[in-house]
Amino acid sequence: MAKKNFESTLNKLEEIVQKLEEGELSLDQSIKEFESGIDLYKECKTYLDKAEKKIQVLTDSLKEEEYKEE
């Protein structure tokens, strides 16, 4: 099984958006794709939230180091 990551999840979401924009799907297919898109959106948001927290921890540690040096 391929490892999931932000980029692959985002690519899948973009594919769904493209399908929906084309307007070729039936209503049932559109709803199913939309539901899948919502799940992928949530996954992307989770990846971004984790990255933001990690960046915050790293920048906070830099601020602490700068404070100690003064």
C-alpha positions in Angstrom: 0.0 0.0 0.0 1.3 3.4 -0.9 2.2 5.7 1.9 -0.3 8.6 2.3 1.0 12.1 2.4 -0.3 15.6 2.0 0.6 15.8 -1.7 -1.1 12.6 -2.7 -4.2 13.4 -0.7 -4.3 16.9 -2.2 -3.9 15.4 -5.7 -6.9 13.1 -5.1 -8.9 16.0 -3.9 -8.1 18.0 -7.0 -9.1 15.0 -9.2 -12.5 14.9 -7.5 -13.0 18.7 -7.9 -12.1 18.4 -11.6 -14.7 15.5 -12.1 -17.4 17.5 -10.3 -16.6 20.7 -12.4 -16.9 18.7 -15.6 -20.5 17.9 -14.8 -20.5 14.5 -16.4 -21.4 12.5 -13.3 -24.9 11.5 -12.3 -26.3 13.1 -9.2 -25.6 9.9 -7.1 -22.0 9.8 -8.4 -21.6 13.5 -7.7 -22.8 13.1 -4.1 -20.5 10.1 -3.6 -17.5 12.1 -5.0 -18.4 15.1 -2.9 -18.4 13.0 0.2 -15.0 11.6 -0.7 -13.8 15.1 -1.3 -15.0 16.2 2.1 -13.0 13.3 3.7 -9.9 14.2 1.7 -10.3 17.9 2.7 -10.3 16.9 6.3 -7.2 14.8 5.8 -5.4 17.7 4.2 -6.5 20.1 7.0 -5.1 17.6 9.5 -1.8 17.5 7.7 -1.6 21.3 7.6 -2.6 21.7 11.2 0.1 19.3 12.3 2.7 21.1 10.1 1.6 24.5 11.6 2.0 23.1 15.2 5.4 21.7 14.4 6.5 25.1 12.8 5.2 26.9 15.9 7.2 24.6 18.2 10.4 25.2 16.2 10.0 28.9 16.0 9.2 29.1 19.7 12.4 27.2 20.5 14.3 29.7 18.4 12.8 32.5 20.4 13.8 30.8 23.6 17.4 30.4 22.3 17.5 34.1 21.3 16.2 35.1 24.8 18.9 33.0 26.5 21.6 34.6 24.5 20.6 38.1 25.5 
